[in-house]
Amino acid sequence: MSKALDTDEIRRLAVAHLFGRKATSVALVDLRDRSSLCDWFVLANCQSEVQLQAILSGVRRDLRRAGAAALRAECAAGSRWGVLDFGTVIVHVFMKDTREHYSLEKLWKDAPQEEARPEDYPLPKTEGAEEPAAEEGFESEETWS
């Protein structure tokens, strides 16, 4: 595993890997001067519960390989919302209606917010990287809590 990543690198990689896994409506909420919980929320939408699980598993694995292991991950079956906690960066992935219902952007309306664009967050190039074995990439729901 490589050196520990700083907050900006974790945030940048999380957004890039969300887009790489077809998440939509990715937004950043800057909580640095507003919360002791974390520095950033990264919010994203998905189209289905299957995609929700795939995005969270993939982003969790991708960031772990880059040097940022999630401190906690939550996504219960049927929840329509999953969370990856990287300490200073917390990634939320929602089904669209669930994101609208909980409206974290409105809850933190006084915090600076930005809609991320895929072209601003390219996936990092990895030299000599091999695809993981099928069983390595699979994470069952039992590993989330």
C-alpha positions as CSV (number, residue, x, y, z in Angstrom):
1,M,0.0,0.0,0.0
2,S,1.2,3.5,-0.8
3,K,1.7,6.5,1.5
4,A,-1.3,7.9,3.4
5,L,-3.4,10.2,1.3
6,D,-4.4,13.7,2.3
7,T,-8.0,15.0,2.4
8,D,-7.9,16.6,-1.0
9,E,-6.5,13.5,-2.7
10,I,-9.2,11.3,-1.0
11,R,-11.9,13.7,-2.1
12,R,-10.5,13.8,-5.7
13,L,-10.2,10.1,-6.0
14,A,-13.6,9.4,-4.5
15,V,-15.2,11.7,-7.1
16,A,-13.2,10.3,-10.0
17,H,-14.1,6.7,-9.0
18,L,-17.8,7.6,-8.5
19,F,-17.9,8.9,-12.1
20,G,-15.9,5.9,-13.2
21,R,-18.6,3.7,-11.8
22,K,-21.4,5.7,-13.5
23,A,-22.6,7.6,-10.5
24,T,-24.5,10.8,-11.5
25,S,-25.2,14.2,-9.9
26,V,-22.0,14.2,-7.9
27,A,-21.7,17.1,-5.6
28,L,-19.2,18.3,-3.0
29,V,-20.2,20.0,0.2
30,D,-17.3,21.8,2.0
31,L,-17.8,21.4,5.7
32,R,-14.3,22.4,6.8
33,D,-15.4,25.5,8.8
34,R,-18.8,24.1,9.8
35,S,-18.5,20.6,11.2
36,S,-16.2,18.6,13.4
37,L,-17.6,15.4,11.8
38,C,-15.6,15.7,8.6
39,D,-14.2,18.2,6.1
40,W,-16.2,17.1,3.0
41,F,-19.4,15.3,2.0
42,V,-19.3,13.8,-1.5
43,L,-22.9,13.1,-2.6
44,A,-23.9,11.0,-5.7
45,N,-26.9,9.4,-7.3
46,C,-27.3,5.9,-8.7
47,Q,-30.1,4.2,-10.7
48,S,-30.8,1.1,-8.8
49,E,-30.0,-0.8,-5.6
50,V,-27.7,-3.1,-7.5
51,Q,-25.7,-0.1,-8.8
52,L,-25.7,1.3,-5.3
53,Q,-23.9,-1.8,-4.0
54,A,-21.6,-1.9,-7.0
55,I,-20.6,1.7,-6.7
56,L,-19.9,1.5,-3.0
57,S,-18.0,-1.7,-3.2
58,G,-15.9,-0.5,-6.1
59,V,-15.1,2.9,-4.7
60,R,-14.2,1.4,-1.3
61,R,-11.9,-1.1,-3.0
62,D,-10.4,1.5,-5.4
63,L,-9.6,4.0,-2.6
64,R,-8.2,1.2,-0.3
65,R,-5.8,0.2,-3.2
66,A,-4.8,3.9,-3.5
67,G,-4.0,4.0,0.3
68,A,-7.2,5.3,1.9
69,A,-9.1,2.6,3.7
70,A,-12.7,3.4,4.8
71,L,-13.1,3.7,8.5
72,R,-16.7,2.6,8.2
73,A,-19.1,1.5,5.5
74,E,-22.8,1.3,5.7
75,C,-25.3,0.0,3.2
76,A,-28.1,-2.3,4.4
77,A,-30.1,-4.2,1.8
78,G,-33.1,-2.1,0.8
79,S,-31.7,1.1,2.3
80,R,-31.5,3.1,-0.9
81,W,-28.5,5.0,0.6
82,G,-25.0,4.0,1.4
83,V,-22.1,5.7,3.1
84,L,-18.3,5.3,3.0
85,D,-16.5,7.1,5.8
86,F,-12.9,8.0,5.1
87,G,-12.5,10.2,8.2
88,T,-12.2,13.7,6.7
89,V,-14.3,12.7,3.6
90,I,-17.7,11.0,3.8
91,V,-19.1,9.6,0.6
92,H,-22.9,9.3,0.3
93,V,-24.5,7.4,-2.6
94,F,-28.3,7.6,-2.9
95,M,-31.1,6.5,-5.1
96,K,-32.4,9.8,-6.5
97,D,-35.7,9.9,-4.5
98,T,-33.9,9.1,-1.3
99,R,-31.4,12.0,-1.9
100,E,-34.2,14.4,-2.5
101,H,-36.0,13.2,0.6
102,Y,-33.0,13.6,3.0
103,S,-31.7,16.7,1.1
104,L,-28.3,17.0,2.7
105,E,-27.5,19.9,0.4
106,K,-30.4,21.9,2.0
107,L,-29.4,20.8,5.5
108,W,-25.9,22.3,4.8
109,K,-27.2,25.2,2.6
110,D,-24.8,27.6,4.2
111,A,-21.7,25.5,3.3
112,P,-20.0,26.0,0.0
113,Q,-21.2,23.5,-2.6
114,E,-20.1,22.5,-6.0
115,E,-21.5,20.2,-8.7
116,A,-18.6,18.0,-9.9
117,R,-18.1,17.4,-13.6
118,P,-16.6,14.2,-14.9
119,E,-14.0,16.0,-17.1
120,D,-12.6,17.7,-14.0
121,Y,-12.0,14.3,-12.2
122,P,-10.3,11.8,-14.5
123,L,-9.5,8.4,-13.2
124,P,-5.8,8.1,-12.2
125,K,-3.6,6.2,-14.6
126,T,-2.1,3.1,-13.1
127,E,0.9,1.4,-14.8
128,G,0.9,-2.3,-14.9
129,A,-2.4,-2.6,-13.0
130,E,-4.1,-5.9,-13.4
131,E,-7.8,-6.6,-13.1
132,P,-8.6,-8.2,-9.7
133,A,-9.8,-11.8,-9.6
134,A,-13.6,-12.0,-9.5
135,E,-13.6,-13.2,-5.9
136,E,-11.3,-10.3,-4.8
137,G,-13.7,-7.7,-6.1
138,F,-16.8,-9.2,-4.6
139,E,-18.0,-7.9,-1.2
140,S,-21.1,-9.3,0.3
141,E,-23.6,-7.1,2.3
142,E,-22.2,-8.8,5.4
143,T,-19.0,-6.8,5.1
144,W,-20.7,-3.4,5.1
145,S,-21.2,-2.8,8.8
